[in-house]
């Protein structure tokens, strides 16, 4: 069982050795990994550090997700501005 307190989105990139991730439940939380497993590991510990930093700075901490989800998808292209 994967023990995450917040949902996680892992995105594959054009580079097969690079994945990005973020949590839609935890504003400002992002990271990278070299595999899906690496992203899960980095996210688990990164979320704990991110929450600790929010508390330290006196910022609001979102409640844990009731049923956090993990979504693995291709990277969404950035919107072009011109």
Contact map, one row per residue, 1 for C-alpha under 8 A:
1110000000000000000000000000000000000000000000000000000000000000000000000000000000
1111000000000000000000000000000000000000000000000000000000000000000000000000000000
1111100000000000000000000000000000000000000100000000000000000000000000000000000000
0111111000000000000000000000000000000000000100000000000000000000000100000000000000
0011111000000000000000000000000000000000000000000000000000000001100100000000000000
0001111100000000000000101100000000000000000000100000000000000001100110000000000000
0001111110000000000000111000000000000000000000000000000000000000101111000000000000
0000011111000000000011110000000000000000001000000000000000000000000111100000000000
0000001111100000000011110000000000000000000000000000000000000000000001111000000000
0000000111110000001111000000000000010010000000000000000000000000000001111000000000
0000000011111000001110000000000000000000000000000000000000000000000000011111000000
0000000001111111011100000000000000000000000000000000000000000000000000011110000000
0000000000111111011100000000000000000000000000000000000000000000000000000110000000
0000000000011111000000000000000000000000000000000000000000000000000000000000000000
0000000000011111110000000000000000000000000000000000000000000000000000000000000000
0000000000011111111000000000000000000000000000000000000000000000000000000000000000
0000000000000011111000000000000001100000000000000000000000000000000000000000000000
0000000000011011111100000000000111100000000000000000000000000000000000000000000000
0000000001111001111110000000000111110010000000000000000000000000000000000000000000
0000000001111000011111000000011110000010000000000000000000000000000000000000000000
0000000111100000001111100000011110000010001000000000000000000000000000000000000000
0000000111000000000111110000111000000000000000000000000000000000000000000000000000
0000011110000000000011111110110000000000000000000000000000000000000000000000000000
0000001110000000000001111110000000000000000000000000000000000000000000000000000000
0000011000000000000000111110000000000000000000000000000000000100100000000000000000
0000010000000000000000111111100000000000000000000000000000000100000000000000000000
0000000000000000000000111111100000000000000000000000000000000000000000000000000000
0000000000000000000000000111110000000000000000000000000000000000000000000000000000
0000000000000000000001100111111000000000000000100100000000000000000000000000000000
0000000000000000000111100001111100000000000000000000000000000000000000000000000000
0000000000000000000111000000111110000010011001000000000000000000000000000000000000
0000000000000000011110000000011111000010010000000000000000000000000000000000000000
0000000000000000011110000000001111110110010000000000000000000000000000000000000000
0000000000000000111000000000000111110110000000000000000000000000000000000000000000
0000000000000000111000000000000011111110000000000000000000000000000000000000000000
0000000001000000001000000000000011111111000000000000000000000000000000000000000000
0000000000000000000000000000000000111111100000000000000000000000000000000000000000
0000000000000000000000000000000011111111110000000000000000000000000000000000000000
0000000001000000001110000000001111111111111000000000000000000000000000000000000000
0000000000000000000000000000000000011111111100000000000000000000000000000000000000
0000000000000000000000000000000000001111111110000000000000000000000000000000000000
0000000000000000000000000000001110000111111111000000000000000000000000000000000000
0000000100000000000010000000001000000011111111100000000000000000000000000000000000
0011000000000000000000000000000000000001111111110000000000000000000000000000000000
0000000000000000000000000000000000000000111111111000000000000000000000000000000000
0000000000000000000000000000001000000000011111111100000000000000000000000000000000
0000010000000000000000000000100000000000001111111110000000000000000000000000000000
0000000000000000000000000000000000000000000111111111000000000000000000000000000000
0000000000000000000000000000000000000000000011111111100000000000000000000000000000
0000000000000000000000000000100000000000000001111111110000000000000000000000000000
0000000000000000000000000000000000000000000000111111111000001000000000000000000000
0000000000000000000000000000000000000000000000011111111100000000000000000000000000
0000000000000000000000000000000000000000000000001111111110000000000000000000000000
0000000000000000000000000000000000000000000000000111111111111000000000000000000000
0000000000000000000000000000000000000000000000000011111111111000000000000000000000
0000000000000000000000000000000000000000000000000001111111100000000000000000000000
0000000000000000000000000000000000000000000000000000111111100000000000000000000000
0000000000000000000000000000000000000000000000000000011111110000000000000000000000
0000000000000000000000000000000000000000000000000000011111111000000000000000000000
0000000000000000000000000000000000000000000000000000011001111100000000000000000000
0000000000000000000000000000000000000000000000000010011000111110000000000000000000
0000000000000000000000001100000000000000000000000000000000011111000000000000000000
0000000000000000000000000000000000000000000000000000000000001111100000000000000000
0000110000000000000000000000000000000000000000000000000000000111110000000000000000
0000111000000000000000001000000000000000000000000000000000000011111100000000000000
0000000000000000000000000000000000000000000000000000000000000001111100000000000000
0000001000000000000000000000000000000000000000000000000000000000111110000000000000
0001111100000000000000000000000000000000000000000000000000000000111111000000000000
0000011100000000000000000000000000000000000000000000000000000000001111100000000000
0000001111000000000000000000000000000000000000000000000000000000000111110000000000
0000000111000000000000000000000000000000000000000000000000000000000011111000000000
0000000011110000000000000000000000000000000000000000000000000000000001111100000000
0000000011110000000000000000000000000000000000000000000000000000000000111110000000
0000000000111000000000000000000000000000000000000000000000000000000000011111000000
0000000000111000000000000000000000000000000000000000000000000000000000001111100000
0000000000100000000000000000000000000000000000000000000000000000000000000111110000
0000000000000000000000000000000000000000000000000000000000000000000000000011111000
0000000000000000000000000000000000000000000000000000000000000000000000000001111100
0000000000000000000000000000000000000000000000000000000000000000000000000000111110
0000000000000000000000000000000000000000000000000000000000000000000000000000011111
0000000000000000000000000000000000000000000000000000000000000000000000000000001111
0000000000000000000000000000000000000000000000000000000000000000000000000000000111
